[in-house]
C-alpha cells in the first residue's frame, strides 16, 4: 500500500495530525509500526483512555484523526458523548475496545464515530482504517457539522450585537466549545470593537466574491480572540460597500460549520431582508427584544416568520427590569408565549464592557448568570457558572 499523502481529506479544513490514547503497550506498538510505514506526519501516542483525552482536548486543538482506547469503561457511549463535547466537529474518531460487540458498534456509529476496532489490533486492519479515513472521508460527516445560530434584534437598538459577543465568548471560555462569530454588518465591524480586536477586509471580500474562499484565505480573514473563539468582522467604507452582498455566505458558513461547534451570526436589522436565506438556514434563531409595546409588536412579527420556517426560536428579553418597561408577565401576554431567556438591565456593566473591548459577563456576576442561562438554553447542557442567583436576582429585582 502506498504512503498516505493527506492526513485529512482536502475539503475537511485545517485540523492536522494523528493522536492516539492507548492503555496497553501491544496496541501502541501496532500503531507506531503503522505510522512509520505510512509516514504519518504529526503522529503522537499518549498513555491513557477517554478521560485523559477529554482532559487534554479541553486545552488544545483537536487532531485530524484521533484513536482512543475505551477499555475498562462501563458506559462507553456516554464517555464518547462527553469526548465529542470537547472535540472539534471535523475530527475523525476511531474507538478501540475489548469486545466484538455489534450493539456497541451501532451505538458508536450513531454518535458519528468513524470506526470501532477491538483488540488485539493488527497492523493490516489499522492501516486499512487510516487509508480509508484519510483518502475517502468518513461516515456521518453531515451529523457532525457545527450548529448555526442567528442572533438578531426585533428592532434596531435591542442589543443583539452585545448579546452575540457575550454568548460567543462565554461558550468558548466556559463551555469549552470552538466558536466562530460572524459579524454580517461589514460596514461597522462592531463585534471587533466589542471584543477588543482589529477588523480586516477578509469577511467583506469572502461575502462578495465566493470564488476567493479557500482555506488560506479563510485563515487570513479569521481574527483569533482566544484559544476557542474566532471572529470574522470587517469595517468597510460605505462608498465601497453601498449595498452589502452576501453571495458567499452559504459557502463560508458551510466551511465554518465543519470546523466549529457553534457558528454565531450577528445579523443587523438593516440587513435582515438581504440575509434572509442565511437566517432561514440557521437551526436556531435568538431574537433579542426590549419590553416595550413597539418591541413586542416587532418581535411578534419575527416570531411568526420563524414559525413559518419551522425554525427553533429563543426569545430573549434584554434589559429586563428597566424602569418604565413592560413586566415579564405583560410581555409574555403580548407575545402569547413565555420568553426563554432574559438579561438584566445593567447599563454600567454593558456600556463599560463595550468601551473596554471585553464581554460584560467577565466582570459582573449578574451578567454572567444570565448569559450562562442563555448558553444552557442554546446547548441543552448545563455549563459551569459562578454561584447562580435566583431568577429575580438575575433580573436585579431582588429586594
N, C-alpha and C positions, 0 to 999 in steps of 0.2 A: 504494500500500500504506500502511496506517495506521502510525503510530508504534508501536514496541514498548513496551508498558507495563511488563510484568515483565521484569527482566533474567534471572531464573531462574524455573522453574516454582514455583508456590506451595508445593508439598509438598517441594521439594528441600532446604530447610534454610536456613542462614544465610550462605552464600557470596554475595558481591556483586561486581559489576563485570566488565568485559571487558578482557583484556590480550592484546596481540599481540607476538610476537617475529618480526621480519621482517629480511631481509637485502638488500632492494632497494627503491629509492625508488618504483618503479612500484606495487608491491604495497601499500606504505604509503599512497600517495595514494588508492588504491581503498578501503582500509579506513577511512581518515579521512573520505572522502566519504560512505560508507555510515553511519558512526557519526553524522555530522552530520544526515543525512536521517532517521535513525531516532531521533535524540535519545537515544542510548545513554548512560545515566549511568555514571560511573566508567570511561570508556574511556581506555586508555593504550596507546601504541605504544613499544616498545623495540627498538633495533637489536641483532640477534643471532639465534642459532638455538637448537637444542635444548640444547646445552651451557650457553648463557647462561641459559636458562630453568631448567635443573636447579640451577645455582649460585644463582639468585635465590630460587627457591621452597623451597630448603632453609632460608631465613632468614625467610620471610614466609608469610602465609596465601595459599592459592590463590584465584584469581578464580572467579567462577561459570562463565565461558566463556573458554577460552584458545585462541588461534591460535598455531601455532608453525611456523616455516619449517624444513623438513628438507633444503633444497638443499645439495648437496655432502657429504652424509652417506652413507658407504658401506653401513653396516648400520643402516638406518632402524628396523627392528623392535627391534633391541637397544637403540638410543638411546631409543626411545619407552618401552620397558620400564623403562629407568633413570629416565626422567622420571616415570613412573607411581609410582615408589617414593617420590618427594618430594611428589607432588600428593595432594590430599585426594580420597577416593573419589567424592564427588558432583560433582566438576568435570567439565565437558563440554569435550572436547578436539577441535579441528579441526587436522589436519595439512595443510600446504601443501608440495607437491613440484614437481618439474620435469617429470615424465613421466606420461602417462596409462597407468599400469601396473596391470592388473587383479589380478595376483598380489599386489602391494603393498597394493592396496585391501583385498583379502580378509584379508590378514595383519593389517592395522591394525584392521579391524572385529573380528577375533578377539581383539584386545587391549582392546576396549571403546572404541576411538576413535569419536567421534560422526560425523565425516565426513572425507573426503580431497578436497582441491582441488588442481588442478595449474595452473601458470602458463601464460599470463598470466591473472591474475584479472580477472573482470568484476564491476562493481558489482551487476548484476542477480543473478548467482549468489550472491555473498556475502550480499546482502540476503535471498535466499530461505533460505539456510542459517541465518542468525541468527534469522529469523522462525520457522522450524521448531523450532529448539532452544529458543527462549525461550517458545514457546507450546504446543508439543506434546511436549516431552521428547525423549529420545534413545534410540537403540538400546542394548541390553545393560546397562541400569541395574542389573539384578539381579546381573550379574557383577562390579560394582564396589562391592558392599557390603563394609564392613569385616569383619574376622574376629572372631567371637565366641569368647572363650576363658574357660572357667570355671576358677578356682583354688580348690581345696578340700582340706581335710586328710582323711587316712584316719581320724583321730580328733581330738578336741579337744586343743589344745596342740601340734600338729605344726609350727606356724609358718607356716601358709598365708598369713595376712594380711601378714606381713613379706615373704614371697616375692613376693606380688602387688604390694606397694608398690615394692619394689626393681626388679622386672621392668618395671612400668609406667613408672617414671621413667627406666630405662635405655633402653627402646625409644624414648622421647620425646627424650632428650638425646643419646644416642649413635648411634641408628639413624635419627634424624630422621623418626620416624613420629608421626602425630597419634593420641593415645591417650586413651580415656575409661576411667577406673577407677570401677567401680560397687561400692559397699560395701553389700551386702544386709543387713547387721546394723544396722538403723536404731535399735536400742536403744543401741548403744555408740559408733557413729561412729569406730571405732578407726583407720580409714585417715586421717582428718583429723588425728589426733594423730601418726601416724607420719610424715606429710608436712608437719607444722608449719602446718596450716591450721585454719580455724574452720568447723565444720559448720553446716548450716542445715536447716530442716524440709522443704525442697523435695522431696527424694527420697522421704521417707516419704509426703508428700501425693500425689506422682505415682504411687506404687505402690498407694496405697489408692483413689484416685479417678482412673481413666484419663481421664475426660471433661475434666479440667482441663489436660491436656497439650497445649500448643501451643508455638510457637517462643519466644514471650516468656516463658512460664512456665519453659521449659527453660533459657533463658538466665539467668534469675534463680536457678534451682536449682543451676546449674553453678558450681563453685569452681575458679578458674584457679590451677594450681600452677606453670605456666610457659608458654612460647610454644606448646608442643605437647602439654601434659598437662592434662587437665581431670578434676576429681573430683566425684562425686555421693555425698554422705555426710550422714546425719542422726544426731542424738543425741537421741532422744525419751524422755521419762519412761516407765517401764514401765507405769504406770497408763493412759497414753494409747494405748499400743500393746500391749495384753495378748497378742494373737496377731497377729504381723505378717502383713499381707496383701500379696500380690504380684500382684494382679489387673491392675495397669497395667504389669507387667513386659514383656510382649511388645511393646506399643505403644512403650514407652520405648526398648527395645533396638533396635527397628526404626528409630526416628529416629536413634539414636546411630550405627548401622551405616552410615547414609547420610552421616555427617559425619566419621567417624574410620576410620583404618586398622585399629586394634585396639580392641575393647571388652572390657575385662577385668572379669569378675565375681568379687568376693571372696565366696565362699559359705560361711558358717559351718556347722559340722557340725550345730548345733542346728536349722538351717533347711533341711537337705538334703531332707527329705520335702516341705516346703511349696514349695521351689524346684525340685522335680523336673521340671516342664515346661520351666523355663528351662535347667536342666542338660542336658536332652535336646536342646534346640535349639542348644547350643554345638557348633561344629565341632571344637574341641579342648578336652580337659579335662586340666589339670595336677593330678595327685594328689600331694600333699605328705605324706611319711611319715617316721617315725623308724625306726631299725634296732633295734626290739625285737620280741619274739615277738608281743605284743599288736598292735603296729603292723603287723607283717606279716600277721597274721590279718585285721585290719580292711581293710588295703589289698587283700588278695586278694578280699574281697567286692566292693569297689568296682571292681576290675579286671573281674570277671565281669559286673557291672552295665553297665559301659561297653561291654563286648564285645557284650552283647545289643542295645545301641542302634546298633552299628556305628560307634561314635564313636572318633576317634583320641585316644589317651590317652598323656600323657607322665608317666612315673613319676619323681618327684624324691625323692632320698634327702637329707633335710635333717639338718643337724647331723652330717654324716658325719665319722667319726674320733673321735666322743665316747667316752671311756673306758667300757668295760663293755658297749658295744653290739655287735650282730652285725657281722661283717665284711661288706664288699660282696659277697664270694662267697657267704657264708652267706645273705645277704638275697636274692640272685638265685636261689639254690637253693630257698628257701622260697616264692618267688613263681613259680617255674618260668619266669622270663623275666628278661632283663637290665634294668637301670634306665637310662633315657636321660640323666639329669642328676643332679648332686649339688652340694650346697652345704656347705662345711666347717663344722665346729663352731668358731664364733668368737663366744663369748658376750660378750666385752668389746666387740667391734665392733658386733654387732647390738643388744645392750641399750643401749649408749651412743648408738647412732643413734636408737633409739626415743625416748630421753629428750631428744635434741636436735631431734627432729622433722625428720630428714633421712635419706635412704637410706644404708645401710651401705656400698654399693659405692663411694660417692664418696671415702671415707676409708681404705678397706682394699683393697689390690691383690688379695688372695686372694678377697675377696667380689666384687670387680669381675670377676675372671676367671671365677668360677663363674656369675655372672648373665649374663655375655657368652655363655657356652656354652649356657645355657638359652635366651637370646634367639635364638641361631643355630638351635637345635633347633626352636624355635617357628616361625621365619620361613623356615628352609631357606636363608638367605642369610648369608654371613659379614659380621659387623659389626665396626667398628673398635674395637679394645681397646688397653689398655696392653700392655706386654710380657707375654705369656701364659705362665705357668709350666707345667710338665708336670702330668699327672693327679695324681700323688702329691703334688706341691707344692700343688696346688689344695686337696686334702683335708687339707693340713697334716701329711702323713705322710712328707715328705722328711727324710732324715737329714742 
